[in-house]
Amino acid sequence: MLHTDVSIRVTPFAEFAPALETAAVVRALTPLDVMHIVTRIPAEGLGLSDEAGTIEPGTWADLVAVEVDPLRDITAV
């Protein structure tokens, strides 16, 4: 079990508020939202949107091949 020391007592990570908030946000998102959050949005934040964050000619890309369409099952990635 993961633990964190954010309080005086040791708190199991699953009970830690940001972990609960993160889980709630993920349940509210679509797989496409998640793909943007881990690709396009960070590139934009780093000022690299012309070079990375999307799959198109002229951009950098690290690709992962999976057997399932991640837009149908985001856990595939």
Backbone as JSON Lines, residues from 0, in Angstrom:
{"i":0,"aa":"M","n":[0.84,-1.17,0.0],"ca":[0.0,0.0,0.0],"c":[0.9,1.25,0.0]}
{"i":1,"aa":"L","n":[0.55,2.22,-0.84],"ca":[1.29,3.47,-0.87],"c":[0.85,4.37,0.26]}
{"i":2,"aa":"H","n":[1.8,5.1,0.84],"ca":[1.49,6.03,1.92],"c":[2.15,7.36,1.64]}
{"i":3,"aa":"T","n":[1.63,8.39,2.27],"ca":[2.22,9.72,2.18],"c":[2.21,10.34,3.57]}
{"i":4,"aa":"D","n":[3.12,11.26,3.82],"ca":[3.19,11.89,5.14],"c":[2.67,13.32,5.12]}
{"i":5,"aa":"V","n":[1.62,13.59,4.36],"ca":[1.07,14.93,4.23],"c":[0.35,15.4,5.5]}
{"i":6,"aa":"S","n":[0.06,14.5,6.4],"ca":[-0.57,14.9,7.65],"c":[0.3,14.4,8.79]}
{"i":7,"aa":"I","n":[-0.13,14.68,10.01],"ca":[0.64,14.24,11.17],"c":[0.7,12.73,11.21]}
{"i":8,"aa":"R","n":[-0.39,12.09,10.9],"ca":[-0.38,10.62,10.85],"c":[-0.08,10.21,9.41]}
{"i":9,"aa":"V","n":[0.33,8.99,9.23],"ca":[0.57,8.47,7.88],"c":[-0.79,8.2,7.24]}
{"i":10,"aa":"T","n":[-1.0,8.77,6.06],"ca":[-2.29,8.65,5.38],"c":[-2.17,7.7,4.2]}
{"i":11,"aa":"P","n":[-3.0,6.66,4.13],"ca":[-2.98,5.81,2.93],"c":[-3.26,6.68,1.7]}
{"i":12,"aa":"F","n":[-2.52,6.46,0.65],"ca":[-2.64,7.29,-0.54],"c":[-4.07,7.32,-1.07]}
{"i":13,"aa":"A","n":[-4.77,6.21,-1.0],"ca":[-6.14,6.16,-1.52],"c":[-7.09,7.09,-0.76]}
{"i":14,"aa":"E","n":[-6.71,7.49,0.48],"ca":[-7.54,8.39,1.26],"c":[-7.09,9.84,1.13]}
{"i":15,"aa":"F","n":[-5.99,10.09,0.46],"ca":[-5.42,11.42,0.3],"c":[-6.29,12.21,-0.68]}
{"i":16,"aa":"A","n":[-6.74,13.4,-0.3],"ca":[-7.71,14.18,-1.1],"c":[-7.3,14.35,-2.56]}
{"i":17,"aa":"P","n":[-6.05,14.76,-2.89],"ca":[-5.72,14.89,-4.32],"c":[-5.87,13.59,-5.09]}
{"i":18,"aa":"A","n":[-5.59,12.46,-4.44],"ca":[-5.78,11.17,-5.13],"c":[-7.25,10.96,-5.43]}
{"i":19,"aa":"L","n":[-8.12,11.3,-4.49],"ca":[-9.56,11.14,-4.71],"c":[-10.04,12.11,-5.79]}
{"i":20,"aa":"E","n":[-9.52,13.34,-5.77],"ca":[-9.9,14.32,-6.78],"c":[-9.45,13.86,-8.16]}
{"i":21,"aa":"T","n":[-8.23,13.35,-8.24],"ca":[-7.7,12.88,-9.52],"c":[-8.57,11.75,-10.07]}
{"i":22,"aa":"A","n":[-8.94,10.83,-9.22],"ca":[-9.79,9.72,-9.66],"c":[-11.13,10.25,-10.16]}
{"i":23,"aa":"A","n":[-11.7,11.24,-9.48],"ca":[-12.98,11.8,-9.9],"c":[-12.86,12.5,-11.25]}
{"i":24,"aa":"V","n":[-11.77,13.23,-11.44],"ca":[-11.55,13.94,-12.71],"c":[-11.41,12.93,-13.84]}
{"i":25,"aa":"V","n":[-10.64,11.89,-13.62],"ca":[-10.44,10.87,-14.66],"c":[-11.77,10.24,-15.04]}
{"i":26,"aa":"R","n":[-12.64,9.99,-14.07],"ca":[-13.95,9.41,-14.39],"c":[-14.8,10.36,-15.21]}
{"i":27,"aa":"A","n":[-14.55,11.67,-15.1],"ca":[-15.35,12.67,-15.81],"c":[-14.83,12.94,-17.22]}
{"i":28,"aa":"L","n":[-13.65,12.44,-17.54],"ca":[-13.03,12.73,-18.84],"c":[-13.32,11.63,-19.85]}
{"i":29,"aa":"T","n":[-13.23,12.01,-21.11],"ca":[-13.28,11.01,-22.18],"c":[-11.86,10.54,-22.45]}
{"i":30,"aa":"P","n":[-11.7,9.39,-23.08],"ca":[-10.35,8.96,-23.46],"c":[-9.62,9.99,-24.31]}
{"i":31,"aa":"L","n":[-10.34,10.68,-25.2],"ca":[-9.7,11.71,-26.01],"c":[-9.19,12.86,-25.14]}
{"i":32,"aa":"D","n":[-9.95,13.23,-24.11],"ca":[-9.48,14.25,-23.16],"c":[-8.17,13.82,-22.53]}
{"i":33,"aa":"V","n":[-8.12,12.57,-22.09],"ca":[-6.9,12.05,-21.45],"c":[-5.73,12.08,-22.42]}
{"i":34,"aa":"M","n":[-5.95,11.69,-23.67],"ca":[-4.88,11.72,-24.66],"c":[-4.36,13.14,-24.87]}
{"i":35,"aa":"H","n":[-5.24,14.13,-24.87],"ca":[-4.81,15.52,-25.0],"c":[-4.04,15.97,-23.77]}
{"i":36,"aa":"I","n":[-4.47,15.54,-22.59],"ca":[-3.82,15.93,-21.34],"c":[-2.39,15.41,-21.28]}
{"i":37,"aa":"V","n":[-2.13,14.26,-21.85],"ca":[-0.77,13.69,-21.78],"c":[0.07,13.97,-23.02]}
{"i":38,"aa":"T","n":[-0.48,14.64,-24.02],"ca":[0.28,14.9,-25.24],"c":[0.25,16.37,-25.63]}
{"i":39,"aa":"R","n":[-0.84,16.82,-26.15],"ca":[-0.95,18.17,-26.71],"c":[-0.81,19.27,-25.67]}
{"i":40,"aa":"I","n":[-1.5,19.14,-24.55],"ca":[-1.51,20.21,-23.54],"c":[-0.12,20.44,-22.93]}
{"i":41,"aa":"P","n":[0.62,19.39,-22.54],"ca":[1.98,19.65,-22.04],"c":[2.88,20.31,-23.08]}
{"i":42,"aa":"A","n":[2.77,19.91,-24.34],"ca":[3.57,20.53,-25.4],"c":[3.25,22.02,-25.49]}
{"i":43,"aa":"E","n":[1.97,22.35,-25.41],"ca":[1.57,23.76,-25.45],"c":[2.15,24.51,-24.25]}
{"i":44,"aa":"G","n":[2.06,23.9,-23.07],"ca":[2.58,24.53,-21.86],"c":[4.07,24.79,-21.91]}
{"i":45,"aa":"L","n":[4.79,23.93,-22.61],"ca":[6.24,24.08,-22.74],"c":[6.62,24.93,-23.95]}
{"i":46,"aa":"G","n":[5.63,25.44,-24.66],"ca":[5.91,26.24,-25.85],"c":[6.42,25.42,-27.01]}
{"i":47,"aa":"L","n":[6.07,24.14,-27.04],"ca":[6.55,23.23,-28.09],"c":[5.45,22.75,-29.03]}
{"i":48,"aa":"S","n":[4.31,23.42,-29.04],"ca":[3.18,22.91,-29.82],"c":[3.46,22.88,-31.32]}
{"i":49,"aa":"D","n":[4.42,23.65,-31.8],"ca":[4.79,23.57,-33.22],"c":[5.69,22.37,-33.51]}
{"i":50,"aa":"E","n":[6.26,21.77,-32.44],"ca":[7.24,20.7,-32.62],"c":[6.8,19.36,-32.05]}
{"i":51,"aa":"A","n":[5.87,19.37,-31.09],"ca":[5.52,18.13,-30.39],"c":[4.07,18.2,-29.91]}
{"i":52,"aa":"G","n":[3.59,17.07,-29.43],"ca":[2.26,17.03,-28.84],"c":[1.17,16.52,-29.75]}
{"i":53,"aa":"T","n":[1.46,16.41,-31.04],"ca":[0.5,15.88,-32.0],"c":[1.25,14.97,-32.96]}
{"i":54,"aa":"I","n":[0.5,14.17,-33.68],"ca":[1.11,13.32,-34.71],"c":[0.75,13.93,-36.05]}
{"i":55,"aa":"E","n":[1.71,14.64,-36.62],"ca":[1.53,15.26,-37.93],"c":[2.9,15.55,-38.52]}
{"i":56,"aa":"P","n":[2.98,15.75,-39.82],"ca":[4.28,15.99,-40.45],"c":[4.99,17.18,-39.8]}
{"i":57,"aa":"G","n":[6.28,17.0,-39.54],"ca":[7.09,18.07,-38.99],"c":[7.16,18.11,-37.47]}
{"i":58,"aa":"T","n":[6.45,17.19,-36.78],"ca":[6.51,17.17,-35.32],"c":[7.26,15.94,-34.84]}
{"i":59,"aa":"W","n":[7.83,16.05,-33.63],"ca":[8.49,14.9,-33.01],"c":[7.41,13.95,-32.54]}
{"i":60,"aa":"A","n":[7.75,12.68,-32.47],"ca":[6.76,11.73,-31.98],"c":[7.42,10.5,-31.38]}
{"i":61,"aa":"D","n":[6.94,10.1,-30.23],"ca":[7.22,8.8,-29.64],"c":[5.88,8.08,-29.7]}
{"i":62,"aa":"L","n":[5.85,6.97,-30.37],"ca":[4.59,6.26,-30.55],"c":[4.58,4.96,-29.77]}
{"i":63,"aa":"V","n":[3.41,4.58,-29.32],"ca":[3.21,3.32,-28.63],"c":[2.13,2.57,-29.4]}
{"i":64,"aa":"A","n":[2.42,1.33,-29.76],"ca":[1.42,0.51,-30.44],"c":[0.7,-0.35,-29.43]}
{"i":65,"aa":"V","n":[-0.61,-0.33,-29.47],"ca":[-1.42,-1.15,-28.57],"c":[-2.44,-1.92,-29.39]}
{"i":66,"aa":"E","n":[-2.91,-3.02,-28.83],"ca":[-3.85,-3.87,-29.56],"c":[-5.28,-3.36,-29.54]}
{"i":67,"aa":"V","n":[-5.58,-2.43,-28.63],"ca":[-6.94,-1.94,-28.45],"c":[-6.96,-0.45,-28.77]}
{"i":68,"aa":"D","n":[-8.03,0.02,-29.36],"ca":[-8.19,1.45,-29.64],"c":[-8.25,2.21,-28.32]}
{"i":69,"aa":"P","n":[-7.26,3.08,-28.0],"ca":[-7.27,3.79,-26.73],"c":[-8.45,4.75,-26.58]}
{"i":70,"aa":"L","n":[-9.09,5.12,-27.68],"ca":[-10.28,5.97,-27.57],"c":[-11.5,5.16,-27.1]}
{"i":71,"aa":"R","n":[-11.39,3.84,-27.18],"ca":[-12.46,2.97,-26.64],"c":[-12.1,2.46,-25.25]}
{"i":72,"aa":"D","n":[-10.78,2.29,-25.01],"ca":[-10.3,1.78,-23.71],"c":[-8.98,2.46,-23.39]}
{"i":73,"aa":"I","n":[-9.01,3.55,-22.63],"ca":[-7.81,4.33,-22.32],"c":[-6.81,3.52,-21.51]}
{"i":74,"aa":"T","n":[-7.27,2.46,-20.83],"ca":[-6.33,1.64,-20.06],"c":[-5.39,0.86,-20.97]}
{"i":75,"aa":"A","n":[-5.64,0.86,-22.26],"ca":[-4.75,0.19,-23.21],"c":[-3.36,0.84,-23.23]}
{"i":76,"aa":"V","n":[-3.31,2.12,-22.91],"ca":[-2.02,2.81,-22.88],"c":[-1.54,2.98,-21.47]}
